[in-house]
């Protein structure tokens, strides 16, 4: 699956976890997934850890190390991208 980043702008999200009571903060960056069989890319948001730079403009693939099994034994994804070409 190809992921496209069209802008480096991000929006900040922060708050307090309702269960933990701990503060959290991260950035969200708009990205587009080019899905097989779909004529247009699908927009979604990537979480960028606070203090990390946003992804640059360009095309990416999902890092295979991003896939894991969560505490409920479901296949999950913590999105880390590998650049194909970055401007």
For each residue, the residues with C-beta under 8 A, 3 or more apart:
1: 33 34 35 36 61 62
2: 33 34 59 60 61 84
3: 31 32 33 34 59 60 61 62 81
4: 31 32 34 41 58 59 60
5: 8 29 31 32 54 55 56 57 58 59 60
6: 30 32 57
7: 30 57
8: 5 29 54 55 56 57
9: 29 30 54
10: 27 28 29 48 54
11: 27 28
12: 25 26 27 28
13: 25 26 27 28
14: 23 24 25 26
15: 23 24
16: 21 22 23 24
17: 20 21 22 23 24
18: 21
19:
20: 17
21: 16 17 18
22: 16 17
23: 14 15 16 17
24: 14 15 16 17
25: 12 13 14 50
26: 12 13 14 47 48 49 50
27: 10 11 12 13 47 48 49 50 52 54
28: 10 11 12 13 45 46 47 48
29: 5 8 9 10 45 46 48 54 55
30: 6 7 9 43 44 45 46
31: 3 4 5 43 44 45 46 55
32: 3 4 5 6 41 42 43 44
33: 1 2 3 41 42 44
34: 1 2 3 4 38 41
35: 1 38 41 42
36: 1
37:
38: 34 35 41 42
39:
40:
41: 4 32 33 34 35 38
42: 32 33 35 38
43: 30 31 32
44: 30 31 32 33
45: 28 29 30 31
46: 28 29 30 31 55 79 81
47: 26 27 28 79
48: 10 26 27 28 29 52 53 54 55
49: 26 27 52
50: 25 26 27
51:
52: 27 48 49
53: 48
54: 5 8 9 10 27 29 48
55: 5 8 29 31 46 48 58 60 81 86
56: 5 8 83 86 87
57: 5 6 7 8 86 87
58: 4 5 55 83 84 85 86 87
59: 2 3 4 5 83 84 85
60: 2 3 4 5 55 81 82 83 84
61: 1 2 3 81 82 84
62: 1 3 66 77 79 80 81 82
63: 66 80 81 82
64: 67
65: 80
66: 62 63 77 78 79 80
67: 64 75 76 77
68: 75 76 77 78
69: 73 74 75 76
70: 73 74 75 76
71:
72:
73: 69 70
74: 69 70
75: 67 68 69 70
76: 67 68 69 70
77: 62 66 67 68
78: 66 68
79: 46 47 62 66
80: 62 63 65 66
81: 3 46 55 60 61 62 63
82: 60 61 62 63
83: 56 58 59 60 86
84: 2 58 59 60 61
85: 58 59
86: 55 56 57 58 83
87: 56 57 58
